[in-house]
């Protein structure tokens, strides 16, 4: 038979495990009070463990998106500040580069031109901006510094590769030819002629039209190519009669030479008019001299400025996969083959832009995921059209010189200033700095919207997760107090029973 314990032994047998359990519960409550967490493991949460796992996974995803948004926002702010500064440089250059800004100097450059060199440097510094080793304007090749140095771009690399100054000089030689813009002026007797070269090529002036006033002159224009113009002094013109010859230029612009008949014995600039002679042949001789002088002056001024534009634009349009186009040469003044970027030109020219040159849009070269199905483009390339145009104009200004001893210096400067001012207006479909800023701003707005949305969601999920995983100080304190009371009562009873004897019991 089984003999059951009685008295104090019976109480000790029943209370030992209970004391241990209560003590363990008391220790756990103290841990909860200190850490504010219900459990140190998911298993300790019971049925709520699946909820906790799901909410933690969602919060981790949100944190990764928010981290990416923060980094991208920092990059976008730096990029926007840089493009904004570039826009100010452009506006400043445009305001300064006017026809009345010409003042002869010993260096051959005006103050706006000297400042233009600094504008090139500032623009290059901006385009080479990097954050944590990542170049922001290098497209997909973010580990590659996107541009060459100022000296390499302007003067070449010293190892046989030419810079923009050399390309401008070569193109100018090709456009001016022997000095008349690749045209030939001639004629005999009562006739004056202008002819394009027999071999069709893209250099120099192109005859586009002719108009006249009065009845003394007759004209005949053969359209070509090659085009030619014949002017006949059929009868003596009247003083004030004009002959206007329209010429197309290699940069897509046009100019007009206007020659005015002057009365016999009247002098004036050879490039603007001709004296009426004693007969039609003498008048034609004077007309031929005026045509030659006018073409020479226009070649040195307007054509020269147009030539610089073409060369600079070709240089800054170049990249590793598409080298700049250059006039085949030497023998540039007689070149007839169009500019090319193959052969020697591909290896003997500085490649100013060294970054990614893919066909995809610049913003798409770097993206950040901001939601489950949303990615925002935050990339940029240093060779975007707006930067090409700005750098080309700054480089032209910094490259040209105008000798005080040159009687065409001011006219050349004015022609350059007019074109620089026009190009820096980014007319037509040319990408503008403001467009780049708008695209970057749109990306920032998308990031900010996603950030706000995710932060709101994160706050809600964090609160929900807290209800699952965390405890309140008040609840735990109440439980500790209740458990402490139970333990104290148990210890008191145990103490009393431990002193109980058979004698005291009886």
C-alpha positions as CSV (number, residue, x, y, z in Angstrom):
1,X,0.0,0.0,0.0
2,X,1.1,3.6,-0.6
3,X,1.8,5.8,2.4
4,X,1.0,9.5,1.5
5,X,3.1,12.3,3.0
6,X,1.4,14.5,5.6
7,X,2.2,17.5,7.6
8,X,5.1,19.8,6.5
9,X,6.5,17.1,4.2
10,X,3.2,17.0,2.3
11,X,3.4,20.8,1.8
12,X,7.0,20.8,0.7
13,X,6.3,18.0,-1.8
14,X,3.5,20.0,-3.3
15,X,5.0,23.5,-3.3
16,X,8.6,23.0,-4.6
17,X,7.8,23.0,-8.3
18,X,5.3,25.9,-7.8
19,X,8.0,28.0,-6.1
20,X,10.4,27.4,-9.0
21,X,7.8,28.2,-11.6
22,X,6.8,31.4,-9.8
23,X,10.4,32.4,-9.4
24,X,11.0,31.9,-13.2
25,X,7.9,33.9,-14.0
26,X,9.1,36.7,-11.7
27,X,12.5,36.8,-13.4
28,X,10.9,36.9,-16.9
29,X,8.6,39.7,-15.8
30,X,11.7,41.6,-14.6
31,X,13.3,41.1,-18.0
32,X,10.1,42.3,-19.7
33,X,10.2,45.4,-17.5
34,X,13.8,46.2,-18.5
35,X,13.6,45.3,-22.3
36,X,9.9,46.1,-22.9
37,X,9.7,42.9,-25.0
38,X,7.4,40.0,-24.4
39,X,9.9,37.4,-25.4
40,X,13.4,36.8,-26.5
41,X,12.4,34.5,-29.3
42,X,9.6,34.2,-31.8
43,X,8.5,30.9,-30.2
44,X,7.8,32.8,-27.0
45,X,5.1,34.9,-28.8
46,X,2.9,31.9,-29.3
47,X,0.3,32.3,-32.0
48,X,1.5,35.9,-32.6
49,X,4.8,34.7,-34.0
50,X,3.6,34.6,-37.6
51,X,2.3,38.1,-37.3
52,X,5.6,39.3,-35.9
53,X,7.6,37.6,-38.7
54,X,5.4,39.1,-41.4
55,X,5.5,42.6,-40.0
56,X,9.3,42.5,-39.5
57,X,9.8,41.4,-43.1
58,X,7.6,44.3,-44.3
59,X,9.6,46.7,-42.2
60,X,12.9,45.4,-43.5
61,X,11.7,46.0,-47.0
62,X,10.5,49.5,-46.2
63,X,13.9,50.3,-44.6
64,X,15.8,49.2,-47.7
65,X,13.6,51.4,-49.9
66,X,14.0,54.4,-47.5
67,X,17.7,54.0,-47.4
68,X,17.9,53.9,-51.2
69,X,15.6,57.0,-51.4
70,X,17.8,58.9,-48.9
71,X,21.0,58.2,-50.9
72,X,19.3,59.0,-54.2
73,X,17.9,62.2,-52.8
74,X,21.4,63.3,-51.7
75,X,22.8,62.6,-55.2
76,X,19.9,64.5,-56.9
77,X,20.3,67.5,-54.7
78,X,24.0,67.7,-55.6
79,X,23.2,67.2,-59.3
80,X,20.5,69.8,-59.2
81,X,22.8,72.3,-57.5
82,X,25.4,71.7,-60.1
83,X,23.1,72.1,-63.1
84,X,21.7,75.2,-61.5
85,X,25.2,76.6,-61.2
86,X,25.8,75.7,-64.9
87,X,22.6,77.6,-65.9
88,X,23.9,80.7,-64.1
89,X,27.3,80.4,-65.9
90,X,25.4,80.3,-69.2
91,X,23.2,83.3,-68.3
92,X,26.3,85.2,-67.2
93,X,28.2,84.4,-70.4
94,X,25.2,85.4,-72.5
95,X,24.8,88.7,-70.7
96,X,28.5,89.5,-71.1
97,X,29.0,88.3,-74.6
98,X,27.6,91.2,-76.6
99,X,28.9,93.1,-79.6
100,X,29.7,96.2,-77.5
101,X,31.9,94.2,-75.1
102,X,34.9,94.3,-77.5
103,X,37.9,96.2,-76.2
104,X,41.3,95.6,-77.7
105,X,43.8,94.1,-75.3
106,X,47.4,93.0,-75.3
107,X,46.4,89.4,-74.8
108,X,44.0,89.5,-77.7
109,X,41.1,88.4,-75.4
110,X,38.3,90.5,-73.8
111,X,37.2,90.1,-70.2
112,X,34.2,87.9,-71.1
113,X,36.6,85.6,-73.0
114,X,39.0,85.3,-70.1
115,X,36.1,84.5,-67.8
116,X,35.0,81.9,-70.3
117,X,38.0,79.7,-69.5
118,X,37.0,79.7,-65.9
119,X,33.5,78.7,-66.9
120,X,34.9,75.7,-68.8
121,X,36.8,74.7,-65.7
122,X,33.8,75.2,-63.4
123,X,31.5,73.2,-65.7
124,X,34.0,70.3,-65.8
125,X,34.3,70.3,-62.0
126,X,30.5,70.1,-61.7
127,X,30.3,67.3,-64.2
128,X,33.0,65.3,-62.3
129,X,31.1,65.5,-59.0
130,X,31.3,62.2,-57.1
131,X,29.7,60.9,-53.9
132,X,31.4,58.0,-52.1
133,X,33.4,57.2,-55.2
134,X,30.4,57.3,-57.5
135,X,30.5,59.8,-60.4
136,X,27.0,61.3,-60.8
137,X,27.4,62.4,-64.5
138,X,29.0,59.3,-65.9
139,X,25.9,57.3,-66.7
140,X,26.2,53.6,-66.1
141,X,29.9,53.8,-65.7
142,X,29.7,55.5,-62.3
143,X,33.2,54.4,-61.4
144,X,34.7,56.4,-64.3
145,X,35.5,60.1,-64.1
146,X,33.4,61.4,-67.0
147,X,35.5,64.2,-68.5
148,X,39.1,64.9,-69.5
149,X,41.0,67.8,-68.0
150,X,40.6,71.4,-69.1
151,X,44.1,71.5,-70.6
152,X,43.5,68.2,-72.5
153,X,40.2,69.5,-73.9
154,X,41.6,72.8,-75.0
155,X,45.1,72.0,-76.1
156,X,45.4,68.3,-76.5
157,X,47.0,65.7,-74.4
158,X,50.6,66.2,-75.5
159,X,50.8,62.7,-76.8
160,X,49.5,63.4,-80.4
161,X,45.8,63.8,-79.6
162,X,44.4,67.2,-80.6
163,X,42.1,69.4,-78.5
164,X,39.3,71.7,-79.5
165,X,41.7,74.6,-80.4
166,X,43.3,72.5,-83.1
167,X,40.0,71.3,-84.5
168,X,38.8,74.9,-84.8
169,X,42.0,75.9,-86.6
170,X,41.8,73.0,-89.1
171,X,38.1,73.6,-89.9
172,X,38.7,77.3,-90.4
173,X,41.5,76.6,-92.9
174,X,39.1,74.3,-94.8
175,X,36.3,76.9,-94.8
176,X,38.4,79.9,-95.7
177,X,40.5,78.2,-98.3
178,X,42.6,80.8,-100.1
179,X,40.7,83.5,-98.3
180,X,37.4,83.9,-100.2
181,X,35.5,81.1,-98.5
182,X,36.3,78.5,-101.2
183,X,34.7,80.7,-103.8
184,X,36.5,82.1,-107.0
185,X,35.8,85.6,-108.0
186,X,36.5,86.6,-111.6
187,X,35.1,87.8,-114.9
188,X,36.2,90.1,-117.7
189,X,34.9,93.0,-119.7
190,X,31.5,94.0,-118.4
191,X,31.1,90.8,-116.4
192,X,31.8,89.7,-112.8
193,X,31.5,86.1,-111.7
194,X,31.5,84.1,-108.5
195,X,31.8,80.3,-108.6
196,X,31.9,77.5,-106.2
197,X,34.7,74.9,-106.5
198,X,34.1,72.2,-109.1
199,X,34.3,69.4,-106.6
200,X,31.3,69.5,-104.3
201,X,32.2,69.7,-100.6
202,X,30.7,71.0,-97.3
203,X,33.3,73.8,-96.7
204,X,33.1,77.5,-97.1
205,X,30.4,79.8,-98.6
206,X,27.6,78.4,-100.7
207,X,25.8,80.7,-103.2
208,X,22.2,80.9,-102.2
209,X,20.7,83.9,-104.1
210,X,21.1,87.3,-105.5
211,X,19.0,90.5,-105.6
212,X,19.6,93.9,-107.0
213,X,18.1,97.4,-107.3
214,X,18.2,99.6,-110.4
215,X,18.4,98.5,-114.0
216,X,22.1,98.8,-114.8
217,X,23.0,95.3,-113.5
218,X,21.7,91.9,-114.7
219,X,22.3,88.7,-112.8
220,X,22.2,85.0,-113.5
221,X,22.5,82.4,-110.8
222,X,23.1,78.7,-111.6
223,X,21.9,76.7,-108.6
224,X,24.3,73.8,-108.8
225,X,25.9,72.3,-106.9
226,X,28.4,73.6,-107.7
227,X,26.6,77.0,-108.0
228,X,27.9,80.0,-109.9
229,X,26.8,83.6,-110.3
230,X,27.3,85.9,-113.3
231,X,26.7,89.7,-113.0
232,X,26.7,91.9,-116.1
233,X,27.0,95.6,-116.1
234,X,24.5,96.1,-119.0
235,X,24.3,99.8,-118.4
236,X,25.8,102.3,-116.0
237,X,24.1,101.9,-112.6
238,X,22.8,104.9,-110.7
239,X,24.5,105.9,-107.4
240,X,22.8,104.0,-104.6
241,X,21.9,101.0,-106.7
242,X,22.8,97.8,-104.8
243,X,23.8,94.2,-105.5
244,X,23.1,91.7,-102.7
245,X,24.6,88.2,-102.7
246,X,23.1,85.7,-100.3
247,X,25.6,83.1,-98.9
248,X,24.9,80.0,-96.8
249,X,27.4,79.2,-94.0
250,X,28.6,75.8,-92.7
251,X,26.9,76.2,-89.3
252,X,23.4,76.5,-90.9
253,X,23.2,80.3,-90.8
254,X,23.3,82.7,-93.7
255,X,24.8,86.1,-94.5
256,X,24.4,88.7,-97.2
257,X,27.0,90.8,-98.9
258,X,25.6,94.1,-100.1
259,X,27.5,96.3,-102.5
260,X,26.4,99.8,-103.3
261,X,27.2,101.8,-106.4
262,X,29.0,105.0,-105.6
263,X,29.2,108.1,-107.8
264,X,32.4,108.6,-109.8
265,X,35.1,110.2,-107.6
266,X,33.5,109.0,-104.4
267,X,35.6,106.8,-102.1
268,X,34.5,104.3,-99.5
269,X,35.4,100.8,-98.1
270,X,36.1,98.4,-100.9
271,X,34.1,95.7,-99.2
272,X,30.8,97.7,-99.1
273,X,30.6,99.3,-102.6
274,X,32.0,100.0,-106.0
275,X,32.6,103.2,-107.9
276,X,30.8,103.9,-111.1
277,X,33.5,104.0,-113.8
278,X,33.8,105.9,-117.1
279,X,32.0,103.0,-118.9
280,X,30.4,99.6,-118.2
281,X,33.8,97.8,-118.4
282,X,35.4,100.2,-115.9
283,X,32.4,99.8,-113.6
284,X,32.6,96.0,-113.9
285,X,36.3,96.2,-113.0
286,X,35.4,98.1,-109.8
287,X,32.6,95.7,-109.1
288,X,34.9,92.7,-109.4
289,X,37.3,94.3,-106.9
290,X,34.5,95.0,-104.5
291,X,33.2,91.4,-104.7
292,X,36.7,90.1,-103.9
293,X,37.1,92.5,-101.0
294,X,33.7,91.8,-99.6
295,X,34.1,88.0,-99.8
296,X,37.5,88.3,-98.1
297,X,36.2,90.4,-95.3
298,X,33.1,88.2,-94.8
299,X,35.3,85.1,-94.8
300,X,37.5,86.5,-92.1
301,X,34.6,87.5,-89.9
302,X,31.2,85.8,-90.3
303,X,32.5,82.6,-92.0
304,X,35.3,82.3,-89.5
305,X,32.8,82.5,-86.6
306,X,30.5,80.0,-88.3
307,X,33.5,77.7,-88.8
308,X,34.4,77.8,-85.1
309,X,30.9,76.7,-84.2
310,X,31.0,73.7,-86.4
311,X,34.4,72.5,-85.1
312,X,33.5,73.0,-81.5
313,X,30.2,71.3,-81.8
314,X,31.8,68.4,-83.6
315,X,34.4,68.1,-80.8
316,X,31.9,68.1,-77.9
317,X,29.6,65.7,-79.8
318,X,32.4,63.1,-79.7
319,X,32.7,60.2,-77.3
320,X,34.6,56.9,-77.2
321,X,32.1,55.1,-79.4
322,X,31.7,58.2,-81.7
323,X,35.0,60.1,-82.0
324,X,34.8,63.8,-83.0
325,X,34.6,64.5,-86.8
326,X,37.7,66.2,-88.2
327,X,38.6,67.7,-91.6
328,X,40.8,65.2,-93.5
329,X,44.3,66.6,-93.8
330,X,46.9,68.1,-93.7
331,X,46.1,70.1,-96.7
332,X,43.1,71.4,-94.9
333,X,42.7,74.6,-97.1
334,X,42.1,72.4,-100.1
335,X,40.2,69.5,-98.4
336,X,37.1,68.2,-100.3
337,X,36.3,65.1,-98.4
338,X,33.7,65.7,-95.6
339,X,34.8,65.6,-91.9
340,X,35.2,62.1,-90.7
341,X,35.7,60.3,-87.4
342,X,37.4,57.2,-88.7
343,X,41.0,56.4,-89.4
344,X,43.5,58.9,-87.9
345,X,40.7,61.2,-86.7
346,X,39.5,58.4,-84.4
347,X,42.8,58.0,-82.6
348,X,44.4,61.4,-82.9
349,X,41.7,63.4,-81.1
350,X,41.1,63.9,-77.4
351,X,37.9,62.2,-76.3
352,X,36.5,64.7,-73.8
353,X,33.7,62.5,-72.5
354,X,34.8,59.1,-71.1
355,X,31.6,57.9,-69.4
356,X,28.8,55.7,-70.6
357,X,27.5,56.5,-74.1
358,X,24.6,54.2,-74.5
359,X,21.4,55.0,-76.5
360,X,19.1,54.8,-73.4
361,X,17.9,58.1,-71.9
362,X,20.4,59.7,-69.4
363,X,18.0,59.5,-66.5
364,X,17.6,55.7,-67.0
365,X,21.3,55.1,-66.6
366,X,20.8,54.9,-62.8
367,X,17.6,53.9,-61.1
368,X,16.5,53.4,-57.5
369,X,13.6,51.1,-56.5
370,X,11.2,53.0,-54.3
371,X,8.3,50.6,-54.2
372,X,7.3,47.1,-55.2
373,X,6.7,48.0,-58.9
374,X,8.3,51.5,-59.1
375,X,11.8,52.5,-60.1
376,X,12.8,56.2,-60.4
377,X,15.5,57.3,-62.9
378,X,18.2,59.4,-61.2
379,X,21.1,59.1,-63.7
380,X,22.8,61.7,-65.8
381,X,25.6,62.0,-68.4
382,X,28.1,64.8,-68.9
383,X,27.6,64.7,-72.6
384,X,23.9,65.6,-72.6
385,X,23.1,68.2,-75.3
386,X,22.7,71.1,-72.9
387,X,26.3,70.5,-71.5
388,X,27.7,70.0,-75.0
389,X,26.3,73.3,-76.2
390,X,27.4,75.3,-73.2
391,X,30.9,73.8,-73.2
392,X,31.3,74.4,-76.9
393,X,30.4,78.1,-76.6
394,X,32.7,78.6,-73.6
395,X,35.5,76.8,-75.4
396,X,35.0,79.0,-78.5
397,X,35.2,82.2,-76.4
398,X,38.3,80.9,-74.6
399,X,40.0,79.9,-77.8
400,X,39.6,82.9,-80.1
401,X,42.0,85.8,-80.1
402,X,41.6,89.2,-81.7
403,X,44.7,91.2,-82.4
404,X,44.4,94.9,-82.0
405,X,46.4,95.4,-85.2
406,X,43.7,93.5,-87.2
407,X,41.3,95.9,-88.9
408,X,38.7,93.1,-88.9
409,X,39.1,92.2,-85.2
410,X,35.9,93.9,-84.0
411,X,33.8,92.5,-86.8
412,X,35.2,89.0,-86.2
413,X,34.5,89.5,-82.5
414,X,30.9,90.7,-83.2
415,X,30.3,87.7,-85.4
416,X,31.5,85.3,-82.7
417,X,29.5,87.1,-80.0
418,X,26.3,87.0,-82.0
419,X,26.6,83.2,-82.5
420,X,27.7,82.5,-79.0
421,X,24.8,84.5,-77.6
422,X,22.3,82.8,-79.9
423,X,23.6,79.2,-79.1
424,X,23.5,79.9,-75.4
425,X,19.8,80.8,-75.8
426,X,19.2,77.0,-76.5
427,X,16.6,77.8,-79.1
428,X,14.4,75.3,-80.9
429,X,14.5,71.7,-79.8
430,X,18.0,72.1,-78.2
431,X,18.0,70.6,-74.7
432,X,18.1,73.4,-72.1
433,X,19.7,73.4,-68.7
434,X,16.2,74.1,-67.3
435,X,14.9,70.8,-68.8
436,X,17.6,68.8,-67.1
437,X,16.7,70.6,-63.8
438,X,13.0,69.8,-64.4
439,X,13.7,66.1,-64.9
440,X,15.9,65.9,-61.8
441,X,13.2,67.8,-59.9
442,X,10.5,65.4,-61.1
443,X,12.7,62.5,-59.8
444,X,13.1,64.2,-56.5
445,X,9.3,64.7,-56.2
446,X,8.8,61.0,-56.9
447,X,11.3,60.1,-54.2
448,X,9.7,62.4,-51.7
449,X,6.2,61.1,-52.4
450,X,7.5,57.5,-51.9
451,X,9.4,58.5,-48.8
452,X,6.3,60.0,-47.2
453,X,4.1,57.0,-48.2
454,X,6.6,54.5,-46.8
455,X,7.2,56.5,-43.6
456,X,3.5,56.6,-42.9
457,X,3.2,52.8,-43.5
458,X,6.3,52.2,-41.4
459,X,4.9,54.1,-38.5
460,X,1.7,52.1,-38.7
461,X,3.4,48.8,-38.9
462,X,5.8,49.7,-36.2
463,X,2.9,50.5,-33.9
464,X,1.2,47.2,-34.8
465,X,4.4,45.2,-34.3
466,X,4.8,46.9,-30.9
467,X,1.4,45.6,-29.8
468,X,2.5,42.1,-30.8
469,X,6.1,42.0,-29.4
470,X,6.2,44.6,-26.7
471,X,4.7,45.0,-23.3
472,X,3.6,48.1,-21.3
473,X,5.4,49.0,-18.1
474,X,2.1,49.3,-16.2
475,X,0.9,45.8,-17.1
476,X,4.2,44.2,-16.2
477,X,4.5,46.1,-13.0
478,X,1.0,45.0,-12.0
479,X,1.9,41.4,-12.8
480,X,5.1,41.6,-10.8
481,X,3.3,43.1,-7.8
482,X,0.7,40.4,-7.9
483,X,3.3,37.6,-8.2
484,X,5.4,39.2,-5.5
485,X,2.4,39.1,-3.1
486,X,1.8,35.5,-3.9
487,X,5.4,34.6,-3.3
488,X,5.5,36.4,0.0
489,X,2.4,34.6,1.1
490,X,3.8,31.3,0.1
491,X,7.1,32.0,1.9
492,X,5.3,33.0,5.0
493,X,3.1,29.8,5.1
494,X,6.2,27.7,4.4
495,X,8.0,29.4,7.2
496,X,5.2,28.8,9.7
497,X,4.8,25.1,8.6
498,X,8.6,24.6,8.9
499,X,8.3,25.4,12.7
500,X,5.3,23.2,13.3
501,X,5.9,20.2,15.6
502,X,3.6,17.4,16.8
503,X,3.5,18.9,20.3
504,X,2.4,22.3,19.0
505,X,0.1,20.7,16.6
506,X,-1.7,18.7,19.4
